[in-house]
Amino acid sequence: MKILLTGANGMLAADVKITKPETVSLIETDVDELDITNANAVDNFCRHEKPDLILNCAAYTAVDKAEEDKETAYAVNTTGPKNLAQTAAKLNIPFVHVSTDYVFFGDGNAPMKENDKCDPKGVYAKTKRAGELEIEDAGGKWLIVRTSWLYGSRGNNFPDTMIRLASERDVLTVVNDQKGSPTFSRDLAEALWKLIELQKTGYFHFSNSGECTWFDFAVETISIAKEFELLPKEKNIDIQPVTSDKFPRPAPRPAYSVMSLEKYTQTTGETPRSWQDGLRNYLKLKK
């Protein structure tokens, strides 16, 4: 099976490549090889390479920067997926896309299901939801997997930031009134391959199991980092919980963005491992 992988230099794509089944060959592209915001370029590239499936890992993920850089955010998160989905529909091949918990407003207190009402706030969230709708309208076979609080070995991420700050300071203040489900990108990559293997279409939610606040995430990160000697075990780090208003940001964040994993579990027969186990595995790889 030949798959076109876009955003090949990104965090998720790095793990997509590591977990790739032996029966799959990848056509790896990033912006230098293929500008997904250019419909003609996408069409010509795909007609030449003749992939059996398109997997889009390209995304504009700078949530706060998107508030000012709207044009680029829309181009990458909305126009790009539209172009890829339309070309996939013309070629009658599946299109797989990764989306986000941000498409929901996040004001509830129960895990959100795939068909729950979307109400995105902020430019990033709106561009991602618009991309989803463009994919639906393209008329082809599509799979959209929403995820949350993603971290991995490439690029900036929350665990690495906490470890770096803890090495520089004795006191950390971390938001404790936003709740979600951290997701190790290696686990998401394996979930994508599983759903592709099963030839699933429609919306799916995937994250690691369980829920926590950013404060909880930070506490667990520092604890495991000390265990693996990524931080000095003897160093006393005071992690203090604060409310979101102590860290005002340009873009709004969902207060509750935990997603239901019921559909994924029933479909695959697999329950995603806990966010704590995912985090432990990630930090173990950094030893």
Residue pairs with C-beta under 8 A, 6 or more apart in sequence:
1 23
1 24
1 25
1 52
1 53
2 24
2 25
2 26
2 27
2 49
2 50
2 51
2 52
2 53
3 24
3 25
3 26
3 27
3 51
3 52
3 53
3 54
3 55
4 26
4 27
4 29
4 45
4 46
4 49
4 51
4 53
4 54
4 55
5 13
5 16
5 17
5 26
5 27
5 28
5 29
5 55
5 57
6 29
6 30
6 34
6 36
6 54
6 55
6 56
6 57
6 58
6 80
6 84
7 13
7 30
7 56
7 57
7 58
7 59
8 17
8 26
8 28
8 29
8 30
8 33
8 57
9 30
9 154
10 30
10 57
10 58
10 59
10 154
10 155
11 150
11 151
11 152
11 153
11 154
11 155
11 157
11 185
12 57
12 98
12 150
12 152
12 185
12 188
12 189
13 28
13 57
14 152
14 153
14 154
14 185
15 152
15 153
15 185
15 186
15 188
15 189
16 55
16 57
16 189
16 192
16 193
17 26
17 28
18 186
18 189
19 186
19 189
19 190
19 193
20 26
20 193
21 193
21 197
27 49
27 51
29 45
30 58
31 58
34 41
34 42
34 45
35 41
35 42
36 42
36 56
36 58
36 76
36 79
36 80
36 81
36 83
36 84
37 75
37 76
37 79
37 80
37 83
38 83
39 83
39 86
39 87
42 83
42 84
42 87
43 83
43 87
43 90
46 54
46 87
46 88
46 91
47 91
50 91
51 93
52 93
53 88
53 93
53 94
53 95
53 96
53 196
54 84
54 87
54 88
54 93
54 94
54 95
54 96
55 96
55 192
55 196
56 80
56 81
56 84
56 95
56 96
56 97
56 98
57 98
58 76
58 80
59 76
59 77
59 98
59 128
60 66
60 69
60 72
60 73
60 75
60 76
60 77
60 124
60 127
61 124
62 69
62 73
62 124
63 102
63 122
63 124
63 249
63 251
63 253
64 249
64 250
64 251
66 72
66 73
66 122
66 123
66 124
66 127
66 251
67 122
67 123
67 124
67 250
67 251
68 250
70 123
70 127
73 123
73 124
73 127
74 123
74 127
74 130
76 127
77 124
77 127
77 128
77 130
77 131
78 127
78 130
78 131
78 134
79 134
80 131
81 97
81 131
81 132
81 134
81 135
82 131
82 134
82 135
82 138
84 95
84 97
85 95
85 97
85 134
85 135
85 138
85 140
85 142
86 138
86 140
88 94
88 95
88 138
88 140
88 141
88 142
89 95
89 138
89 139
89 140
89 141
90 140
92 140
92 141
93 140
93 141
94 140
94 141
94 142
94 143
94 196
94 199
94 201
95 135
95 138
95 140
95 141
95 142
95 143
96 142
96 143
96 144
96 145
96 192
96 195
96 196
97 131
97 132
97 135
97 142
97 143
97 144
97 145
98 144
98 145
98 146
98 147
98 188
98 192
99 128
99 129
99 131
99 132
99 144
99 145
99 146
99 147
100 125
100 128
100 146
100 147
100 148
101 112
101 146
101 147
101 148
101 149
101 180
101 207
101 254
101 257
101 259
102 120
102 121
102 122
102 124
102 125
102 128
102 254
102 257
103 118
103 120
103 125
103 128
103 129
103 132
103 146
104 112
104 116
104 117
104 118
104 119
104 120
104 254
104 257
105 119
105 120
105 121
105 254
106 253
106 254
106 255
106 256
106 257
107 254
107 255
107 256
108 256
109 256
111 211
111 258
111 259
111 260
111 261
112 205
112 257
112 258
112 259
112 260
113 205
113 259
113 260
113 262
113 263
114 146
114 202
114 203
114 204
114 205
114 260
114 263
115 203
118 129
118 132
120 126
120 128
120 129
121 251
121 252
121 254
122 251
122 252
123 251
124 251
125 251
125 252
132 144
135 142
135 144
136 142
141 201
142 201
142 202
143 195
143 196
143 200
143 201
143 202
143 204
144 202
144 203
144 204
145 188
145 191
145 192
145 195
145 203
145 204
145 205
145 206
146 203
146 204
146 205
146 206
146 259
147 183
147 188
147 205
147 206
147 207
148 180
148 181
148 182
148 183
148 207
148 257
148 258
148 259
149 158
149 180
149 181
149 182
149 183
149 207
149 217
149 257
150 157
150 183
150 185
150 188
151 157
151 158
151 159
151 160
151 182
151 183
151 184
151 185
151 282
152 184
152 185
152 186
152 282
153 185
153 282
153 285
153 286
158 182
158 214
158 217
158 218
158 221
159 217
159 221
159 225
159 279
159 282
159 283
162 172
162 174
162 217
162 218
162 221
162 222
162 225
163 221
163 222
163 225
163 230
163 231
165 172
166 172
166 222
166 225
166 231
166 235
166 237
167 231
169 237
170 235
170 236
170 237
170 238
171 237
171 238
171 239
171 240
172 218
172 237
172 238
172 239
172 240
173 239
173 240
173 241
173 242
173 246
174 214
174 215
174 217
174 218
174 239
174 240
174 241
174 242
175 213
175 214
175 215
175 241
175 242
175 243
175 244
175 246
175 247
176 213
176 214
176 215
176 216
176 241
176 242
176 243
177 213
177 243
177 244
177 255
178 213
178 214
178 244
178 253
178 254
178 255
178 256
178 257
179 211
179 212
179 213
179 255
179 256
179 257
179 258
180 207
180 211
180 212
180 254
180 256
180 257
180 258
181 207
181 208
181 209
181 210
181 211
181 212
181 257
181 258
181 259
181 275
182 207
182 208
182 212
182 217
182 275
182 278
182 279
183 206
183 207
183 208
183 275
183 278
184 208
184 278
184 279
184 281
184 282
186 278
186 281
186 282
187 206
187 208
187 272
187 273
187 278
188 206
188 207
191 206
191 264
191 268
191 272
194 268
194 270
195 204
195 264
195 267
195 268
198 267
198 268
200 267
204 263
204 264
204 267
205 259
205 260
205 261
205 263
205 264
206 259
206 261
206 264
206 272
207 258
207 259
207 261
207 272
207 275
208 272
208 273
208 274
208 275
208 277
208 278
209 261
209 271
209 272
209 273
209 274
209 275
210 274
210 275
210 276
211 258
211 275
212 220
212 275
213 241
215 239
215 241
217 275
217 279
218 239
219 239
220 276
220 279
221 279
221 283
222 231
222 237
222 239
224 279
224 280
224 283
225 231
225 283
226 232
226 233
226 235
227 233
228 283
228 284
228 286
228 287
229 287
230 283
230 286
230 287
231 237
244 253
244 255
261 271
261 272
264 270
264 272
265 271
265 272
